Amino acid sequence: MDTRGNLLIKGASVLLGDNFERADLLIEDGIITNISPTIPDIPDTHIIDMSGVFVMPGLIDVHTHGAIGIDVARADAAELGALSKFYASQGTTGWLASLFTDTEEGLNSSIDTIRAYMDSNPSGARILGIHLEGPFAAHAHSGVFPEHLLREGDYELFDRLRKRAGGLLKYITLAPEVAGVAEMIAPMRDSGVVVSLGHTGADYETSMQAIKDGATSITHTFNAMKIFDHHAPAIIGAALESDVYCEAICDGFHLHPGTVRMMLKIKGYDRIVAISDSNMAAGMPDGRYKINDVEIIVENGDAKSALNGRRAASTLTMIKALQNLKEFTGQPISKLSKLLSANPATMLGIDKHKGRIEKGFDADLILLDKTDQIIMTIVGGCVV
């Protein structure tokens, strides 16, 4: 069902702040305009009775490389549309198109395709911008990045890509210890791009300076970075001590459940951003797949490089991440929801209109049953 126009959701349990409350929701022109215990029926408004259903903010994925056999970086417009519809079916209402380390020509091609797709007024989950993961990454922590494509700091390259994206480059992952990178962080921040530290072997001091200079986030915390040592806490120590956001891949492979609980205990529920970091194998059976032409093997849902055995992104979906978080922590989804909605919205600076259910906010919503399964996804007031 693709509902256009105004929408009235009646009888649901709506997540307002940190608690579910019985309320009706009125959506007009894609915006939440009224939240009340009872809203009378309104002419020319599509009314849906959702008694016994739980309504939450739509999930925002700031780090995904693909799903259903489609690689974001190699996708055409039709494939981006298919991805957006799949993501919506998994509770995602907004996502950043994450581009793996590539040549400048390859990145330009991906950027051009994403821009053209976004200009086509697509349906499904909305692309909120582009995440550039690399190429300013450390060789020793490159994961499955093609090492010959890694670059030292080059602000002119970054600026060419930023301008090519026409304001859509929102997020970048980099290693602050790589030559020439540290001095790029402040001007990147000033250009409006959120800087995240990742694929890095940075020591504690370098990491803390990068955070002071404007780094806001840590990319897939604990993964593809120097490990913590009590004598040399490195980037992990800086991430846990400071107020930066910490991405977390909650698939049970990348982080032990105890590690997730520790992160939440140290950082609190306002500084963790749950991500999928999914590759094209998400939503697909085990087998062989690719990320930017790098072959990966998926066994029991766990994706690893065919070349070096390193973990290669994930097959996670956002709704599964939420369900896993509930299992890992024993906490209710009312408390966990912000890790996948309000927190990424705040990190990206779009929290004045996304990430929460409030009057004046975009009507990006998911409706769940009592078993935390998705019944419906609404993007911009449209049931998709």
C-alpha positions as CSV (number, residue, x, y, z in Angstrom):
1,M,0.0,0.0,0.0
2,D,1.4,3.4,-1.0
3,T,-0.7,6.0,0.8
4,R,-0.5,9.6,-0.4
5,G,-2.0,12.7,1.2
6,N,-3.0,12.9,4.9
7,L,-3.0,10.0,7.3
8,L,-4.5,9.4,10.7
9,I,-3.2,6.6,12.8
10,K,-5.6,5.7,15.6
11,G,-5.3,3.6,18.7
12,A,-1.6,2.8,18.7
13,S,1.0,2.8,21.4
14,V,3.3,5.7,20.4
15,L,6.9,6.1,21.5
16,L,6.9,9.6,23.0
17,G,10.3,10.3,24.6
18,D,11.3,7.1,26.3
19,N,7.9,5.6,26.9
20,F,5.0,4.2,24.8
21,E,1.7,6.1,25.3
22,R,-1.7,5.5,23.8
23,A,-2.2,8.2,21.2
24,D,-3.5,9.1,17.8
25,L,-1.2,10.6,15.2
26,L,-2.2,13.0,12.4
27,I,0.1,13.3,9.5
28,E,-0.4,16.1,6.9
29,D,1.9,16.6,3.9
30,G,4.5,14.3,5.3
31,I,4.7,16.1,8.7
32,I,3.4,15.0,12.1
33,T,0.9,17.8,12.9
34,N,-1.0,16.4,15.9
35,I,-0.4,13.9,18.7
36,S,-3.4,13.4,21.0
37,P,-5.1,10.7,23.1
38,T,-8.0,11.0,20.6
39,I,-8.2,12.8,17.3
40,P,-11.7,12.8,15.6
41,D,-12.0,11.5,12.1
42,I,-11.1,14.0,9.5
43,P,-12.6,14.2,6.0
44,D,-10.2,13.4,3.1
45,T,-7.8,11.7,5.5
46,H,-6.8,8.1,5.2
47,I,-7.6,6.5,8.6
48,I,-5.9,3.3,9.8
49,D,-6.8,1.6,13.1
50,M,-3.6,0.4,14.8
51,S,-4.9,-0.7,18.2
52,G,-2.3,-2.9,19.9
53,V,0.4,-1.8,17.6
54,F,3.6,0.0,18.6
55,V,4.7,3.1,16.7
56,M,8.4,4.2,16.8
57,P,10.6,6.6,14.9
58,G,11.9,5.2,11.7
59,L,15.4,3.7,11.8
60,I,18.4,5.7,10.4
61,D,21.3,3.7,9.1
62,V,24.5,5.9,8.7
63,H,26.6,3.0,7.4
64,T,25.5,0.5,4.8
65,H,27.1,-0.8,1.6
66,G,24.2,-2.7,0.2
67,A,21.8,-5.7,0.4
68,I,19.7,-8.1,-1.7
69,G,22.6,-8.7,-4.0
70,I,23.2,-5.0,-4.7
71,D,26.4,-3.1,-4.0
72,V,25.7,0.6,-3.3
73,A,28.9,1.6,-5.0
74,R,28.2,-0.3,-8.2
75,A,24.4,0.2,-8.2
76,D,22.4,1.9,-10.9
77,A,19.3,4.0,-10.2
78,A,16.9,1.0,-10.4
79,E,19.1,-0.9,-8.0
80,L,19.2,2.0,-5.5
81,G,15.4,2.0,-5.7
82,A,15.3,-1.7,-5.0
83,L,17.6,-1.2,-2.0
84,S,15.5,1.6,-0.6
85,K,12.4,-0.5,-0.7
86,F,14.2,-3.4,0.9
87,Y,15.6,-1.1,3.7
88,A,12.1,0.2,4.3
89,S,10.9,-3.4,4.7
90,Q,13.5,-3.7,7.4
91,G,12.5,-0.6,9.3
92,T,15.0,1.8,7.8
93,T,13.4,5.1,6.7
94,G,16.7,7.0,6.1
95,W,20.2,5.9,5.1
96,L,23.6,7.1,4.1
97,A,25.0,5.5,1.0
98,S,28.4,4.3,2.2
99,L,31.1,4.2,-0.4
100,F,34.0,1.9,0.0
101,T,37.6,3.0,-0.7
102,D,37.8,3.4,-4.5
103,T,39.6,5.3,-7.2
104,E,38.5,8.9,-7.7
105,E,36.9,7.9,-11.0
106,G,35.0,5.1,-9.2
107,L,33.8,7.4,-6.4
108,N,32.7,10.1,-9.0
109,S,30.6,7.5,-10.8
110,S,29.0,6.4,-7.6
111,I,28.3,10.0,-6.5
112,D,26.8,10.9,-9.9
113,T,24.4,7.9,-9.8
114,I,23.3,8.6,-6.2
115,R,22.7,12.3,-7.0
116,A,20.6,11.4,-10.0
117,Y,18.6,8.9,-8.1
118,M,17.9,11.3,-5.3
119,D,16.7,13.9,-7.8
120,S,14.1,11.4,-9.2
121,N,11.7,11.6,-6.3
122,P,12.1,8.0,-5.3
123,S,10.0,5.9,-2.9
124,G,11.1,3.7,-0.1
125,A,13.7,4.6,2.5
126,R,15.3,7.9,1.7
127,I,19.0,8.4,1.0
128,L,20.0,11.2,3.4
129,G,23.5,11.6,1.9
130,I,26.8,9.9,1.3
131,H,29.2,8.3,3.7
132,L,32.8,8.1,2.3
133,E,34.6,5.3,4.1
134,G,38.3,5.9,3.2
135,P,40.5,6.3,1.2
136,F,42.4,8.1,4.0
137,A,42.8,4.9,6.0
138,A,45.7,3.0,7.7
139,H,47.2,0.0,5.8
140,A,47.5,-2.0,9.1
141,H,43.8,-1.6,9.7
142,S,42.4,-1.5,6.2
143,G,40.0,-4.4,6.7
144,V,39.1,-5.5,3.1
145,F,39.9,-2.2,1.5
146,P,42.2,-2.6,-1.6
147,E,45.4,-1.4,0.0
148,H,46.7,0.1,-3.3
149,L,43.8,2.5,-3.2
150,L,44.6,3.9,0.3
151,R,45.7,7.6,0.3
152,E,47.6,10.0,2.5
153,G,45.8,13.1,3.5
154,D,44.7,15.1,0.4
155,Y,42.2,17.9,1.2
156,E,42.0,18.8,-2.5
157,L,40.7,15.3,-3.3
158,F,38.2,15.5,-0.5
159,D,37.0,18.9,-1.7
160,R,36.6,17.7,-5.3
161,L,34.5,14.8,-4.0
162,R,32.5,17.1,-1.7
163,K,31.7,19.5,-4.5
164,R,30.9,16.7,-6.9
165,A,28.4,15.4,-4.3
166,G,26.6,18.8,-4.3
167,G,26.2,19.0,-0.6
168,L,25.3,15.3,-0.2
169,L,28.6,14.2,1.4
170,K,27.6,14.1,5.0
171,Y,30.0,11.7,6.7
172,I,33.6,10.5,6.3
173,T,35.7,7.8,7.9
174,L,39.4,8.5,8.2
175,A,42.5,7.5,10.2
176,P,44.1,10.5,11.9
177,E,47.6,9.1,12.2
178,V,47.9,8.8,8.4
179,A,50.3,11.5,7.0
180,G,48.4,14.7,6.2
181,V,45.1,13.6,7.6
182,A,45.0,15.2,11.0
183,E,45.2,18.7,9.6
184,M,42.2,18.0,7.4
185,I,39.8,17.3,10.3
186,A,38.9,20.9,11.3
187,P,38.3,22.1,7.7
188,M,36.3,19.0,7.0
189,R,34.1,19.7,10.0
190,D,33.8,23.4,9.0
191,S,32.6,22.3,5.6
192,G,29.7,20.6,7.2
193,V,30.9,17.0,6.9
194,V,30.7,14.8,10.1
195,V,34.2,13.3,10.7
196,S,34.5,9.8,12.1
197,L,37.7,8.0,13.1
198,G,38.1,4.4,11.8
199,H,40.3,1.9,10.0
200,T,43.0,3.3,12.2
201,G,45.9,2.5,14.5
202,A,45.9,5.8,16.1
203,D,47.3,6.1,19.6
204,Y,45.4,7.7,22.5
205,E,47.0,11.1,22.2
206,T,46.5,11.3,18.4
207,S,42.9,10.2,18.8
208,M,42.1,12.7,21.5
209,Q,43.6,15.5,19.5
210,A,41.5,14.5,16.5
211,I,38.4,14.6,18.6
212,K,39.4,18.0,19.9
213,D,39.8,19.1,16.3
214,G,36.3,18.1,15.4
215,A,36.0,14.3,15.0
216,T,32.4,13.4,16.1
217,S,32.2,9.7,15.8
218,I,34.1,6.4,15.8
219,T,33.4,4.0,12.9
220,H,32.3,0.5,13.8
221,T,33.9,0.8,17.2
222,F,36.5,-1.9,18.2
223,N,36.6,-3.2,14.6
224,A,39.4,-2.4,12.2
225,M,41.3,-0.4,14.8
226,K,44.1,-0.7,17.3
227,I,43.0,-2.7,20.3
228,F,42.9,-1.4,23.9
229,D,45.8,-1.9,26.2
230,H,45.9,-0.7,29.8
231,H,49.3,0.9,29.2
232,A,48.3,2.2,25.7
233,P,44.5,2.8,25.5
234,A,44.8,3.9,21.9
235,I,41.7,5.0,20.0
236,I,39.4,2.7,22.0
237,G,40.4,4.5,25.2
238,A,39.7,7.9,23.6
239,A,36.4,6.7,22.2
240,L,35.2,5.4,25.6
241,E,36.5,8.4,27.6
242,S,35.3,11.2,25.3
243,D,31.8,12.3,24.3
244,V,32.1,11.1,20.6
245,Y,29.4,8.8,19.2
246,C,30.4,5.2,18.8
247,E,29.0,3.2,15.9
248,A,28.2,-0.4,16.9
249,I,27.5,-3.4,14.7
250,C,25.2,-5.5,16.8
251,D,25.1,-8.7,14.8
252,G,26.8,-11.0,17.4
253,F,29.9,-11.4,15.2
254,H,31.6,-8.0,15.2
255,L,30.9,-7.4,19.0
256,H,30.4,-9.8,21.8
257,P,27.1,-9.0,23.6
258,G,29.2,-8.3,26.7
259,T,31.1,-5.7,24.7
260,V,27.8,-4.0,23.7
261,R,26.7,-3.9,27.3
262,M,30.0,-2.5,28.4
263,M,29.8,0.2,25.7
264,L,26.3,1.2,26.8
265,K,27.4,1.2,30.5
266,I,30.3,3.5,29.7
267,K,28.9,5.7,27.0
268,G,25.3,5.8,28.0
269,Y,22.3,5.4,25.7
270,D,22.8,8.8,24.0
271,R,26.2,8.2,22.5
272,I,25.9,4.8,20.7
273,V,24.8,4.7,17.1
274,A,23.7,1.2,16.0
275,I,24.5,0.6,12.3
276,S,24.2,-2.3,9.9
277,D,27.4,-1.9,7.9
278,S,25.6,-4.3,5.6
279,N,27.0,-5.6,2.3
280,M,25.2,-6.9,-0.7
281,A,24.7,-10.3,1.1
282,A,22.2,-8.9,3.5
283,G,18.8,-10.4,2.9
284,M,20.5,-13.2,0.8
285,P,21.5,-16.8,1.5
286,D,25.1,-17.8,2.3
287,G,27.4,-17.8,-0.7
288,R,30.0,-15.7,-2.5
289,Y,29.4,-11.9,-3.0
290,K,31.4,-8.8,-3.7
291,I,32.0,-5.3,-2.2
292,N,33.5,-3.0,-4.8
293,D,34.8,-6.1,-6.7
294,V,36.4,-7.5,-3.5
295,E,35.1,-11.1,-3.1
296,I,33.6,-12.1,0.2
297,I,32.3,-15.4,1.5
298,V,29.2,-15.6,3.7
299,E,28.9,-18.6,6.0
300,N,26.1,-18.8,8.6
301,G,25.5,-15.1,8.0
302,D,29.1,-14.1,8.7
303,A,30.8,-12.3,5.9
304,K,34.6,-12.6,5.4
305,S,37.1,-11.7,2.7
306,A,37.9,-14.6,0.4
307,L,41.5,-13.2,0.2
308,N,42.5,-12.7,3.8
309,G,39.7,-14.0,6.0
310,R,39.0,-10.6,7.5
311,R,35.5,-9.8,8.4
312,A,33.9,-7.9,5.5
313,A,31.0,-5.8,6.7
314,S,27.8,-7.7,7.7
315,T,24.6,-9.2,6.6
316,L,22.7,-7.3,9.3
317,T,19.4,-5.4,8.9
318,M,18.4,-2.5,11.2
319,I,15.4,-4.2,12.6
320,K,17.5,-7.2,13.4
321,A,20.0,-4.9,15.1
322,L,17.2,-3.6,17.3
323,Q,16.0,-7.1,18.1
324,N,19.6,-8.2,18.9
325,L,20.1,-5.2,21.2
326,K,17.0,-6.2,23.1
327,E,18.3,-9.8,23.4
328,F,21.9,-8.6,24.4
329,T,20.8,-6.1,27.0
330,G,17.4,-7.2,28.3
331,Q,16.2,-3.6,27.9
332,P,12.9,-2.7,26.3
333,I,12.8,-1.3,22.7
334,S,11.5,2.0,24.1
335,K,14.9,2.5,25.7
336,L,16.9,1.1,22.8
337,S,15.1,2.9,19.9
338,K,17.2,6.0,20.2
339,L,20.4,4.1,19.2
340,L,18.9,3.7,15.8
341,S,16.9,6.9,15.4
342,A,17.5,9.9,17.7
343,N,21.2,9.3,18.1
344,P,22.1,9.1,14.4
345,A,19.8,12.0,13.7
346,T,21.6,14.1,16.3
347,M,25.0,13.0,15.1
348,L,24.2,14.1,11.5
349,G,22.6,17.4,12.7
350,I,19.1,16.5,11.4
351,D,17.5,16.1,14.8
352,K,15.3,19.2,14.4
353,H,13.0,17.2,12.1
354,K,14.0,13.5,12.2
355,G,14.7,10.8,14.8
356,R,11.8,11.4,17.2
357,I,8.0,11.4,17.2
358,E,7.0,15.1,17.8
359,K,4.8,17.7,16.2
360,G,6.5,19.3,13.3
361,F,8.8,16.3,12.7
362,D,8.9,14.3,9.5
363,A,6.5,11.4,9.5
364,D,9.2,8.7,9.3
365,L,7.7,5.8,11.3
366,I,7.8,2.1,11.9
367,L,4.9,0.1,13.3
368,L,5.7,-3.1,15.2
369,D,3.6,-5.9,16.7
370,K,4.1,-7.3,20.1
371,T,6.9,-9.6,18.9
372,D,8.9,-6.7,17.5
373,Q,8.1,-7.6,13.9
374,I,7.5,-4.8,11.4
375,I,3.9,-4.4,10.3
376,M,4.3,-1.1,8.4
377,T,6.9,1.5,7.4
378,I,6.0,5.1,6.8
379,V,8.4,7.5,5.0
380,G,7.4,11.1,4.7
381,G,3.9,10.3,5.5
382,C,3.6,7.6,2.9
383,V,3.0,3.9,3.7
384,V,5.7,2.3,1.7
